[in-house]
Amino acid sequence: MTVRSVVLGCGSYLPRQILTNAELATRVDTSDEWIVQRTGIRQRHIAAEGEFTSHLAINAARAALADAGLDAQAIDLIVLATSTPDNTFPATAVAVQHGLGINHGAAFDLQAVCSGFVFALATADNFLRTGAYKRALVIGAETFSRILDWNDRGTCVLFGDGAGAVVLEAQDQPGKSGDRGVLTTHLRSDGRHKSKLYVDGGPSSTQTVGHLRMEGREVFKHAVGMITDVIVDAFNATGLSAEDINWFVPHQANKRIIDASAHKLHIAPQKVVLTVDRHGNTSAASIPLALSVAVRDGRIKRGDLVLLEAMGGGFTWGSAVLRW
Ligand SMILES: CC(C)(COP(=O)(O)OP(=O)(O)OC[C@H]1O[C@@H](n2cnc3c(N)ncnc32)[C@H](O)[C@@H]1OP(=O)(O)O)[C@@H](O)C(=O)NCCC(=O)NCCS
């Protein structure tokens, strides 16, 4: 027998306010046509004044717990991926823990920008498989609207706010590729690329929060190669191939990057879950938001093989394969 981290439920939350491309075009020199053609994004959600990352995360966590049919007290580990915490410290995960009425176990934040959910999933999976914890909430939650330079048309059109979560439980499985749960995870990083996508502020450097800065073309240039490399790692580790995968749920940064990655890996277009048109790039929240959409609309079902990937600031990148 092998211990696997099995998904018991997933859920998400999007702030009420929607910002369309047409509305953005009244603020900066851009157009719906340019944004859709270069990115596939049509709209994004924006957190209300006074609505924090922890609030989005708590709503997503409650939805995931309801989907799992679990009380919050069953959770003994919370790993929250975010680059937009409520405060410099303590961790937003602790606010989420408190908001859910939990005061046992551990809760901490994880920072890997847009790869955050895959890094958090891998972290929780490792804790569950060692027997250290029994049930984990893995959350991606962001309020990127708060770190955007709303005068920079090269970045402000790309991002949005939201949160998604999954509940994982350590379960004994036969130890075969037909097992439910997380089958493999692969994480990578390379700090040489820091200046291509970063925030120009922070407690230790400027004592300000700062704004997101990006060399979009440079990020684009590296993205497809890094994503496909780390997915090939996942295929090699499991003996699985693109044909075995039921659903490809990539980080939702840009439709062109997603299409090019799927094409290079020979993943059929009908297996690709796309939400970037409606959500924009919600960084660490994008994968659990997309998972939630595909579970709710009946695409992802129990027993399906799901491939996740993400790439983001750092650079960081990673992949995961799980059987739902
Ligand atoms: C940002 C991105 C959409 C820009 O598309 P691009 O085709 O690379 O465009 P460029 O940056 O080369 O800019 C081309 C022109 O469009 C302009 N432009 C940039 N943003 C624009 C906007 N929102 N509206 C209209 N024009 C815009 C540029 O100023 C430039 O004009 P110029 O030729 O007169 O100088 C693209 O590079 C991208 O998606 N990169 C990856 C970003 C990403 O996914 N980051 C997150 C990773 S987690």
Ligand as a Chemical Component Dictionary entry (heavy atoms), coordinates in Angstrom:
data_LIG
# 
_chem_comp.id                   LIG 
_chem_comp.type                 NON-POLYMER 
_chem_comp.pdbx_formal_charge   0 
_chem_comp.three_letter_code    LIG 
# 
loop_
_chem_comp_atom.comp_id 
_chem_comp_atom.atom_id 
_chem_comp_atom.alt_atom_id 
_chem_comp_atom.type_symbol 
_chem_comp_atom.charge 
_chem_comp_atom.model_Cartn_x 
_chem_comp_atom.model_Cartn_y 
_chem_comp_atom.model_Cartn_z 
_chem_comp_atom.pdbx_ordinal 
LIG C1  C1  C 0 2.235  40.935 -22.506 1  
LIG C2  C2  C 0 2.013  40.382 -23.901 2  
LIG C3  C3  C 0 0.533  40.072 -24.112 3  
LIG C4  C4  C 0 2.425  41.446 -24.901 4  
LIG O1  O1  O 0 2.262  40.961 -26.214 5  
LIG P1  P1  P 0 3.460  41.093 -27.242 6  
LIG O2  O2  O 0 2.939  40.582 -28.521 7  
LIG O3  O3  O 0 4.666  40.441 -26.654 8  
LIG O4  O4  O 0 3.604  42.644 -27.324 9  
LIG P2  P2  P 0 4.887  43.551 -27.045 10 
LIG O5  O5  O 0 5.145  43.641 -25.566 11 
LIG O6  O6  O 0 5.991  43.092 -27.922 12 
LIG O7  O7  O 0 4.332  44.905 -27.529 13 
LIG C5  C5  C 0 3.883  45.109 -28.883 14 
LIG C6  C6  C 0 3.251  46.477 -28.957 15 
LIG O8  O8  O 0 2.001  46.464 -28.268 16 
LIG C7  C7  C 0 1.972  47.533 -27.317 17 
LIG N1  N1  N 0 1.149  47.171 -26.181 18 
LIG C8  C8  C 0 1.547  46.608 -25.001 19 
LIG N2  N2  N 0 0.479  46.435 -24.225 20 
LIG C9  C9  C 0 -0.605 46.878 -24.920 21 
LIG C10 C10 C 0 -1.980 46.953 -24.635 22 
LIG N3  N3  N 0 -2.505 46.525 -23.468 23 
LIG N4  N4  N 0 -2.805 47.457 -25.578 24 
LIG C11 C11 C 0 -2.326 47.892 -26.756 25 
LIG N5  N5  N 0 -1.028 47.846 -27.080 26 
LIG C12 C12 C 0 -0.179 47.348 -26.180 27 
LIG C13 C13 C 0 3.421  47.764 -26.972 28 
LIG O9  O9  O 0 3.612  49.056 -26.443 29 
LIG C14 C14 C 0 4.090  47.552 -28.283 30 
LIG O10 O10 O 0 3.955  48.734 -29.045 31 
LIG P3  P3  P 0 5.164  49.267 -29.961 32 
LIG O11 O11 O 0 5.402  48.157 -30.947 33 
LIG O12 O12 O 0 4.604  50.514 -30.518 34 
LIG O13 O13 O 0 6.294  49.464 -29.001 35 
LIG C15 C15 C 0 2.831  39.116 -24.172 36 
LIG O14 O14 O 0 4.210  39.436 -24.224 37 
LIG C16 C16 C 0 2.626  38.094 -23.112 38 
LIG O15 O15 O 0 1.538  37.561 -22.978 39 
LIG N6  N6  N 0 3.687  37.729 -22.356 40 
LIG C17 C17 C 0 3.595  36.789 -21.302 41 
LIG C18 C18 C 0 3.032  37.478 -20.125 42 
LIG C19 C19 C 0 2.571  36.556 -19.063 43 
LIG O16 O16 O 0 1.842  35.628 -19.342 44 
LIG N7  N7  N 0 2.970  36.825 -17.834 45 
LIG C20 C20 C 0 2.547  36.138 -16.707 46 
LIG C21 C21 C 0 3.319  34.883 -16.563 47 
LIG S1  S1  S 0 2.784  34.084 -15.117 48 
# 
loop_
_chem_comp_bond.comp_id 
_chem_comp_bond.atom_id_1 
_chem_comp_bond.atom_id_2 
_chem_comp_bond.value_order 
_chem_comp_bond.pdbx_ordinal 
LIG C1  C2  SING 1  
LIG C2  C3  SING 2  
LIG C2  C4  SING 3  
LIG C2  C15 SING 4  
LIG C4  O1  SING 5  
LIG O1  P1  SING 6  
LIG P1  O2  DOUB 7  
LIG P1  O3  SING 8  
LIG P1  O4  SING 9  
LIG O4  P2  SING 10 
LIG P2  O5  DOUB 11 
LIG P2  O6  SING 12 
LIG P2  O7  SING 13 
LIG O7  C5  SING 14 
LIG C5  C6  SING 15 
LIG C6  O8  SING 16 
LIG C6  C14 SING 17 
LIG O8  C7  SING 18 
LIG C7  N1  SING 19 
LIG C7  C13 SING 20 
LIG N1  C8  SING 21 
LIG N1  C12 SING 22 
LIG C8  N2  DOUB 23 
LIG N2  C9  SING 24 
LIG C9  C10 SING 25 
LIG C9  C12 DOUB 26 
LIG C10 N3  SING 27 
LIG C10 N4  DOUB 28 
LIG N4  C11 SING 29 
LIG C11 N5  DOUB 30 
LIG N5  C12 SING 31 
LIG C13 O9  SING 32 
LIG C13 C14 SING 33 
LIG C14 O10 SING 34 
LIG O10 P3  SING 35 
LIG P3  O11 DOUB 36 
LIG P3  O12 SING 37 
LIG P3  O13 SING 38 
LIG C15 O14 SING 39 
LIG C15 C16 SING 40 
LIG C16 O15 DOUB 41 
LIG C16 N6  SING 42 
LIG N6  C17 SING 43 
LIG C17 C18 SING 44 
LIG C18 C19 SING 45 
LIG C19 O16 DOUB 46 
LIG C19 N7  SING 47 
LIG N7  C20 SING 48 
LIG C20 C21 SING 49 
LIG C21 S1  SING 50 
# 
